[in-house]
Amino acid sequence: MKKLIPLLLIVALVGCAKKEWSKEYLTNKCNKEMAKEEELQKMLNKDQISQICDCAADKMMAKYKSEAEADKDKAGAEEIGRTCALEVMQSK
């Protein structure tokens, strides 16, 4: 399951960030995409998902200047998702 969360974050944050590159847009899109995943809903509550998305959006905005730049670094984006998910899951 820990491998699934970073992959979903990549899809939610990078693959779907078509309109603009802002924290608000990334966070909203991430929350919507993560909310669709039933397996995640069983593991994490809405607050935890929100925390993961907020963390990932902050780190994505700090590391990448644009969607195109993030698209070129899938491994880096996955690491951001993994780090944020682990931080939130360990604080349970």
TINU-984979 format. One record per residue (C-alpha): residue number from 1; residue in three letters; x, y, z. Coordinates in pm, 1 decimal, decimal comma. Layout:
<recs>
REC   num   residu         px         py         pz
REC   NUM      ALA          X          Y          Z
...
</recs>
This chain:
<recs>
REC   num   residu         px         py         pz
REC     1      MET        0,0        0,0        0,0
REC     2      LYS      285,4      239,4       75,9
REC     3      LYS      388,2      211,9     -289,5
REC     4      LEU       36,8      298,1     -408,1
REC     5      ILE       16,0      634,0     -231,7
REC     6      PRO      318,0      794,2     -405,5
REC     7      LEU      197,9      671,8     -743,8
REC     8      LEU     -145,5      822,2     -687,1
REC     9      LEU       13,9     1148,8     -579,9
REC    10      ILE      213,8     1164,3     -899,5
REC    11      VAL     -101,1     1116,5    -1104,3
REC    12      ALA     -292,8     1368,4     -897,4
REC    13      LEU      -25,1     1635,3     -872,5
REC    14      VAL      171,1     1610,3    -1193,5
REC    15      GLY      -46,9     1442,0    -1450,7
REC    16      CYS     -356,6     1643,4    -1374,8
REC    17      ALA     -210,2     1987,7    -1314,8
REC    18      LYS     -306,2     2113,6    -1659,1
REC    19      LYS     -455,5     2455,5    -1583,0
REC    20      GLU     -208,6     2623,2    -1351,4
REC    21      TRP       85,4     2549,7    -1125,6
REC    22      SER      -28,0     2673,4     -784,0
REC    23      LYS      -41,5     2514,7     -441,4
REC    24      GLU     -417,6     2559,0     -419,8
REC    25      TYR     -478,2     2389,3     -753,9
REC    26      LEU     -238,6     2103,2     -675,8
REC    27      THR     -386,8     2046,7     -329,8
REC    28      ASN     -746,8     2049,1     -455,3
REC    29      LYS     -670,0     1815,0     -744,3
REC    30      CYS     -477,1     1577,6     -518,7
REC    31      ASN     -760,3     1564,5     -264,2
REC    32      LYS    -1016,5     1492,4     -537,1
REC    33      GLU     -807,8     1216,3     -694,1
REC    34      MET     -719,6     1053,8     -361,1
REC    35      ALA    -1085,6     1064,3     -252,8
REC    36      LYS    -1174,7      842,0     -551,2
REC    37      GLU     -950,0      559,9     -427,9
REC    38      GLU    -1149,5      319,8     -209,3
REC    39      GLU     -839,8      142,1      -78,7
REC    40      LEU     -699,6      470,6       49,4
REC    41      GLN    -1032,3      557,5      211,9
REC    42      LYS    -1001,8      239,1      418,9
REC    43      MET     -647,5      324,9      531,7
REC    44      LEU     -659,7      700,8      573,8
REC    45      ASN     -919,4      948,4      690,7
REC    46      LYS     -996,4     1270,5      502,8
REC    47      ASP     -774,2     1476,3      730,9
REC    48      GLN     -475,9     1248,7      665,6
REC    49      ILE     -533,2     1262,6      290,3
REC    50      SER     -555,7     1639,5      312,3
REC    51      GLN     -229,0     1651,3      508,4
REC    52      ILE      -52,8     1432,2      251,1
REC    53      CYS     -178,5     1645,7      -36,7
REC    54      ASP      -85,4     1969,1      139,1
REC    55      CYS      265,0     1841,5      213,5
REC    56      ALA      314,6     1713,6     -140,1
REC    57      ALA      187,3     2036,2     -296,9
REC    58      ASP      426,6     2242,9      -82,4
REC    59      LYS      721,9     2026,3     -177,8
REC    60      MET      626,8     2013,1     -546,3
REC    61      MET      594,4     2392,4     -560,4
REC    62      ALA      931,8     2433,5     -387,5
REC    63      LYS     1111,9     2186,3     -612,0
REC    64      TYR      955,0     2249,4     -953,3
REC    65      LYS      882,6     2573,1    -1135,4
REC    66      SER      625,7     2418,5    -1369,6
REC    67      GLU      428,9     2109,5    -1458,7
REC    68      ALA      670,3     2041,2    -1744,3
REC    69      GLU      965,0     2041,0    -1505,5
REC    70      ALA      787,9     1801,0    -1267,9
REC    71      ASP      691,1     1573,7    -1558,5
REC    72      LYS     1059,7     1533,3    -1640,7
REC    73      ASP     1136,0     1410,1    -1287,6
REC    74      LYS      885,2     1135,3    -1211,0
REC    75      ALA     1124,7      972,0     -961,6
REC    76      GLY     1160,7     1297,6     -770,8
REC    77      ALA      785,6     1353,6     -766,1
REC    78      GLU      732,6      997,5     -644,3
REC    79      GLU      984,0     1053,2     -365,1
REC    80      ILE      793,7     1363,8     -256,3
REC    81      GLY      471,9     1162,7     -239,0
REC    82      ARG      640,0      881,7      -49,3
REC    83      THR      798,0     1120,8      201,2
REC    84      CYS      472,4     1303,4      269,2
REC    85      ALA      270,8      982,7      301,2
REC    86      LEU      521,1      836,5      546,8
REC    87      GLU      527,5     1156,3      753,4
REC    88      VAL      149,5     1155,0      787,5
REC    89      MET      117,5      780,8      843,8
REC    90      GLN      386,8      782,5     1113,6
REC    91      SER      211,1     1061,5     1300,9
REC    92      LYS     -108,7      853,4     1342,9
</recs>
